[in-house]
């Protein structure tokens, strides 16, 4: 059957921008001194290796959903919108431990959206940048008008506190951004990809199916914890991601000299410094270093770091910022945005 006329197509906004950013940091502050005994380490060793002085871990009431909602409410308030203005909710996380349904649906309901589309994505530490890219495309394609993007983690649930290679790294928190239409470009095209050949460098220790019927079966309190091969990840992220960062600048039509702010995934202070050197960032570019006080919060790290920079005056409305994140998979994404 041949249609007499073409199917209707949606028409979206010419451009998009981030309208508002919000964050939620758990109340529990955990200094290095609280974890060194279990991993036979020291505060000095942890700071030299990672730059982390302390991290935030969630209390029982600070669930993935609760932290997402609190960060989202701040982002909505700062954007000048209400929940009913949101027609899509994207949650990036690897630590919502209920396989289905997506936590995004519960977040959308608790916020009071009008039955917004809602789904989770799993791109590990790169999840928030993936979500911003999806939101940009949804608004420009006409599939949504305003999209709420959340990066949230409770990595303390899946961290082995006796593992000397990971116990001091991972942390909890949530960051959110509202993406909506704009008269001028506010989000540049994404550069993203994956290197699945190195799938095993960052992963959960076991497949859930492998623990069923063992002492680590679901309900036992034993988890398939996160593991990481630190040195290969450091080498890959420090240099491969600098190339991705330059590609993102090229896609945005700018150079490092046009940048005001650099917000990399807060994986490790040494990685951040190595990327800045490889990119040859000018001294005027302010660099996010939230990891020192927050730890590595995976999908939440980029919005948490940007929120801190805005709060402390290191990032101002209208500044040009490069966001870049990378993690398990190995998945990565980068885009240039205008600070709201």
N, C-alpha and C positions, 0 to 999 in steps of 0.2 A: 504494500500500500504506500502510495506517495502522498505526502501531505500537500495540501493546496497552498499553504504558506509556512514559512519557517516557524519553529517553536519560539516562544517568547524567551528573552534572556534578561537577566538582572543587570542593572546598572548601578555601580557603586561610586564611591568618592574618588576624585582625581588623586588625592594625597591623603596620608594619615599622619598622626603624631601621637606620642604618649601624652595623655591629658593630665595624668596624676599618678604619683607613686606612693605606696604605703608599705609599712614593714611591721613585723611583730617579732620581738626578741624574747625568748623565754626568760623567766624570772631567776632561774638558778644559774649562778655564775660558778664555774668550776676552774680554779687555777691549776697550773701544772703540778703544784705540790700535792694535790689530791689524787693524782693518778700515777705518780712516778714509782711508788713502791711496787705496785702490781706488775710493772713492766721493767723493773730493775733499771731505772733511768734517772735523769735529773732535769731540773728546770733549765739549766744551762744547755744541756744536750738537745732538748726539745726546741728551745728558741733558736739555737744554731741551725738545726735541721729544717725547721718549718717557719720560724718567725712567730709562732703562737705563744702567747703568754697566758691566755685563758680562753675558755669557750663557754657557750651557753647550751645547757641541756634542759629539756622539757621536764616539768613535773607531770604527775599523772593526769591532771586536768587539761594540760596543754597538748591536746591531740592535734593531729594533722588538720582535721576539720576546724577546730577552734582557732588555731593559729592562722589558717587561711582566711577565715571570716574576719578576724581582727585586722589583719593587714589589708584586706579588701575594703573594709569600711573606711580606713584612712585614705586609701587611694581614691575611693569614690568621693569623699568629702573634698579632697584636694582638686579633683577634676571638675567639681561643680555639678556632678550628676548624682542621680539616685539609683538604687538597685533596679527600679523599673525601666531605666534607660538602657540597661544591659541586656543584650539579646544573645550573648554567647559567653560561656565561662570555660576557660581552659586551665586545667591544673597540671603542672609538671611536677612529678614526684616519683621516687622509687621506694618510698617508705610508708605508703598507705598499704597496710598489710592485708586488707580485705581485697581479694582478687577482683571481685565484682560485687555490687555495682561501683562505678566510678565515684570517687569522693566529690568530684565536681558537681554532681547532681545534688548532693546534700548541701554543699556550700551554696549553690544557686538558690536552693529553697530557703535556707536559713537567712540568707541576705534579703530575701523578699523579691527576687526577680519574678517577672511574669512568665514563668515556665521557659526560661532561656535554654537554648541548646547548651549542653554541658558534657564535657568529656575529659579524661585524663590522657596525658602523653608520658611515655617513658623514654627519655633521652638522657638520663642521669644528670650530670652536672651541666650539660648543655641545654637542659630542658626549657629553662626560661627563655633563652634566646630563640629556641625553636618556636616557642609559644608566641613570641613577639612577631616572628616572621609569618606564622599562620594567621595571626590577628590582622596584620597589615594586609595580607592577601584577601582575607574574608571581607574586610571593609571595602577594599578597592574593587572587589568582584561583585559587591552588592548582596552578599550572603548574610551580612550583619552590619549594623550601624555602629554599635559600640561593643567592644570585646574586653572582658576582664581576663587578664593573664596572671596566673599565680604560680610562683615557684615555692615549694614547701617541702621540708624534710624533718623527720624525727629519726635521724641516723643513729642516735644513742640506742634505739631499739635493736639495731642490726650490727652493732659494733662490739667486737670481742675485747673486753677491757683488759684481757691478759695478753693481747697481741701487741708486741713491742713496735710493730711496723704501722699499726693503724689506730691504736687506742687513743693517742693524743691528738689525732687529726680531726675526726668527724664531730659534727655538732648539729644543733637543731635551730629552726626558725622559719619564717615565712616572709616573702615579699610579693607585692602585687602591683600591677600597672593597668590602667585603663587606656585602651587604644581606640581612637575614634577618628572621624574625618577632619581634614585640615585644608586650608586654602593654599598652603605651601608645603613642600616636602618636609616631613619631620622624621620619617623612617626610611632609610636607604635600603636598596635590595640586599638580601641576605647572601652570605657565602657560607655554605654548610656542606657537610659530608660525613663520611665515616671511614674508619680503617679497621674493618672486621677481621683482618689477618691477625690483629693484636687483641682479639676479643678477650683473651684470658688475663690480660694485665690487670684489670680491675673487674672483680666479679664477686658474686656470692660464693661462699666456699662450697656449698653443695646445691644440687637441684632439690627442690622440695620433695620430689618423688624418691630421692635417695635416702631421705631420713625417715620415711614412713616405715613403721615396723622395727625401728631401732630406738635406742635410748633418747634420740633426738627427735622423736616423732612430734608432730603438732600437738600442743597441749602440755608437753613436757617442760616447757620453759627454755628449751635449747633451740637456738636459731641457726640457720645457715648464714653465718656472719659474713660481712664484707672482707675481702682480702685484696691486697694491692702489691704489685711488684714495683716498689718505689723508684729505683734507679732507671729502669727503662721508661717509665712514665715521665720522669723528670726530663730525660733526654729528648723524648718525643715532643712533649709540650713546650719546652723551652725554645725549640728551634722551628719545628713544623708549624706551630701556631703563630709565630712571627710572620711567616709567609702568608698564612690565612688572613692575618690582620691587614697586611698590605693589599691583599686582594679585595678586602672589604672597603678599604679606603679608595681604591681604584673604582670599584662599583659605585661608590658614592660621589665620585668625581672630585675628590679632594686629596690632599697629601698630609703627611704628619704635621706640617707647618700650620695646617688649618684646624688642627685638633685643639680643644681646650681641656678635655677630660678623657682619661683612659680607665675603663672599668673592666678588668679581666676577672675571670672566675677566680675566687679566692681559695686556690688549692694549696699554695705554698709560697711563702715570701720570696724564696730563692727563684722560683719559676717566674714570679712577677718581675723581679729585677732582671732576670735573664732575657725575658721578652722585651722589656723596655730597652735594654742595650741592643738587642738584635734589630729592633725596629728603628733605633737611633732617634728616639723621641726627644724633641726639644725640651729644655729645662722648664719652659713655661707650662708644659702639659702636667696637670695634676693627676696623680695616680691613686686609685683606690687601694687601701691597705687594711681593709676591715678584718682580715684574717687574724691579726694580732690579738684582737679582743673577742672575736666571735667564733673562730675556728672555721673549718670547711663545712659549709652547709649545702653542698651539692647544688641542686636546682634553685635554692633560695639565695645563693651567694651573690649573684650579680645585682638583683634588686635591693638586697640588704645593703650592699656596699654603696650603691648609688644613693639610696635613701640617706645613709650616714653622711655622704659627701654634701648632699643638699642641706641637711640639717646643720652641718658645721661650716657651711659657706664655701666649701671647696668646689662645688658645682652650682652654677647659677642658671636661672631660667634663660633659655636661648643659647646656652653653651652647646658646642658640638662635641659629642661623646662617642667613643668607640666602645661597644660592648663585645666581649668575646668570651666564650666558654667552651670547655672540653672535658671529657670524662669517659666513663665506661662505655665500651662499644667498639672501638674508640670513636665516639660521636663528637662533633664540634659544630659551632655556628658562630657567626660574627656579623654585626651590622652597625652602621653609624646612625645615631639618633640625635635629635635635638632635645636637650634637657627641658622638662616641663616647668 
